[in-house]
Amino acid sequence: MTRDYKTIKSWPEHERPRERLLKYGPDTLSEAELLAIILRTGNGRASAMGLARQLLNEFDGLRGLDTQPAEALCKVNGIGIAKAAQLKSALELSKRLVQQQWGTQNRRIHSSEDVYQCVNLRMRDLNREEFRVLFLTSRNELIAEKTLFEGSLSESVVSPREVILKTVQLSAARIILLHNHPSGHPDPSDADKKVTHKLVTACRYAEIEVLDHIIIGKDSFFSFADHGLLRSG
């Protein structure tokens, strides 16, 4: 019987993930060991470590695991509602930590790359299309990020009135438009271009400056401003 099939409590103390984390630090542990600490127990046929390795293999690593709804995780033997919630919570906390670190170190937006680093982890693997807006001061300092619309981007879905109203409510001077492509390819569609042109035109009349519209793909992004398409639509 291999060690994966024994409870972690039966392992030598110097090999147990929790004890190793406390003695050597979390950065010395593998992804499976860190997951095992969160899971705490296995499923009767495998230890918490074995179950962690199964999850990583079945869902193709942490990123794949993050994209799964709790219902899908519960289909794995040994993962109930409580463990699924623990896993989803831990993964979400990691993304929020990155967001907070970015905000602390670089609260001001300087480029499309800044925007990508700010939102990438939270938008790249969404299985539905979301339209978000970053609201900024006149000095490009981030005030807030809001999701305003969900569903395939079209002129009928995205309302300039809602974008302008929220901008005024937050006393923002500038905005950056965002949406994701669940297909993974960030190149803009004709609908994306039409919506961008409509929003830029409406915001101009309201004296709101649209700095960019950025489309988030799986591992890349497209910036309307960088490609000279922001005003031409």
N, C-alpha and C positions, 0 to 999 in steps of 0.2 A: 504494500500500500504506500503510495507516494505521499509526501507531506501535504499536498493540496487537499487530500481527502481526510486529514486529521484536523481536529479543532486547533485553532491557533494557540489556545491555552496549553496544549500538550507539547508545543514546540519549545526548544531551548529558549530561555529568556532573551538572549542576545540576538535571536533571529526574529522575534516578534515585531511586527511593524510599529505598534504603538510605542514599545520600549525603545526601538531604534530611533523613532522620530524624536522622542524626548531627550535621548542621549546625544544624537548626532545632528538633529535638525531636519525639517521636512524636505529640504532640497536634496537630501541624500536618498530619499525613497523613490521607488518606481511608481508609475501611475497605478499599477495594480495594488501596490502596498497602501498607497494613500486611499484608494477606493475601499480597500478591505477595512481600514480604520473606520470609515463612514458606515459601512455595512454592518460591522461588528460581528455578525454571525453568518454562517453559511446556510445550506439548505438540507442538511442531513446527510447528503451524499458527497458534498464538497465543503471545504472550509470557506471562510470569508474570502481568503485569498483566491481559492479556486473559483468562487462565484464572481469575484472581481475580474479575473482573467477571462471568464466566460462572457461577461458583459462587454469587455473591451474587444474581444474577438467577434462576437455576434453583431455588434453595432459599429465596427470599424473604428475603434478608438474613442477618445473623449469627445471629439467634435461630433461624431455620429451619435454618440450617447446623448449629447446635449440636444440634438434635434428631435429626439423621440418624446412623444407625450407620455405622461405617467401611465396611461392605459397600456401602452406598448411594453413598458418596463415590467408591468405587473404580470405579463404573460410568461416571463422568465421564472422558472421554478426557484423559489426562495426569495423572490421580490414581491412583497406585499405593498399595500398602500403606504405604510409608514416608511419603508425603505425607499420606495419610489419618490416620496416627498422629500426625504433626506437628500437623495441624489440630485433632484431638481433644484433644491434649495442651495446646495453646495456649488453647483455649476452656475447658478444665477449670481450667487455672491461673488464668484471669481470674476464675472463679467462686470459687475458693478464696481468692484475694486479697481479694475483697469480704468473704468470710466472716471472714478473719483481721483485716481492718480493723475490721469490726463488733465482733469480740471484743475487740480492743485498746481501742477507744474506749468500748464500752458492754457490758461483760461481764455486767452485771446486767440481768435482764428486768424491765421496768416495765409493759409493756402488750402487748396482742395485736399491735399495730403493730410492736413490737420483735421479736416472734417472726417476723412476716411478713418483715421486712427481713433477718432472720438466715437464713431457709431458702428464701425465694422463688426465687432464681435456680437453686437446685439441685432444686427440686421442681415448679415450675410446668409444665414441659414433659415430664415423665416420661410415657412411653406405657403404663405399668402402674401399678396402684395400690400404694402403699407406706404402711405404718403405722410411724411413727417416734415416738420419745419424747425429749423434752428433760428431762434430769435436773438438778435444782437443789438448792442448799443452802437452809437455812431463811431466808436473806437474798436468795433468788432469784438467786443467782450460778450461772452455767452451769457444770456439771461435765462433761457429755458429751451428745452426740446419737447415738442408736442407731436403726438400722432393725431392727425386730423381726419384722415380718410383711410378706408380699407377697401380692397377690391381692385380689379384691373383699372389702371389709370386711363381715364377718358374725360372729355370735357363735361360729360353728364355727371360724373362722380365727384370731380374736384370743383369746389365752389370758391371763386376768388373772394366773394363776400365773406366767407368763413375765415379765410386766410387773413384778410385785411382786418376783420373784427378782432381776431385773436392778437394780431400785431399791435393794434391800438390799445387793447386791454393790458398788454404787457409793457406798453410804452417803449416798444422796440423801434429803432430807426432803420435797421437793415434785417434782411432775412436770407436764409439759404434753404432752398427746397431740396428734399430728399425723397427717394423711394427706392425700393429694391426690386430686383428681377429674380423670382424664385427659380427660373430656368438656369440661373448662374451666369448668363451672358449680359454684360452691362450696356451693350450698344443700344442707343435710343431708337424707339420705334417712331413711326409717323405720328401716332397718338401722343407719345411723350413730347414730341416737338410742338405739336399743336397746343397741348396743355401748357407747356412752358411759355410759349408766345402769349397765350391768353392771360396767364398770371402776371407775367412781366408787364404787359400793357396795362392791366387793371391796377397793379401796384404803383406804376408810374403816376397814374392819375391821382392816387392817394398819397403821393410823395413818400412812398416806401421803396427803398432800393433793394432789388433782388441781386445779391452778389453771385449766386450760382445755383444751378440745379444739378445735383449729383445722384447718379444711379449706382447702387451697390450691387455687385455680383457676388459670386461665391468667393473669389480670391482677387478681385480687381474692381475698379470703379471707372465710371465715365463722368467727366466734368464738362458741362455745357460751356462754362466760362473758359476753361483751358483750350477748348476746341473752337472758340470764337462763334458759338451758336446761341449764346444766351439771348441776344437781342434779335437775331435774325429769325429764331424759332425754327 
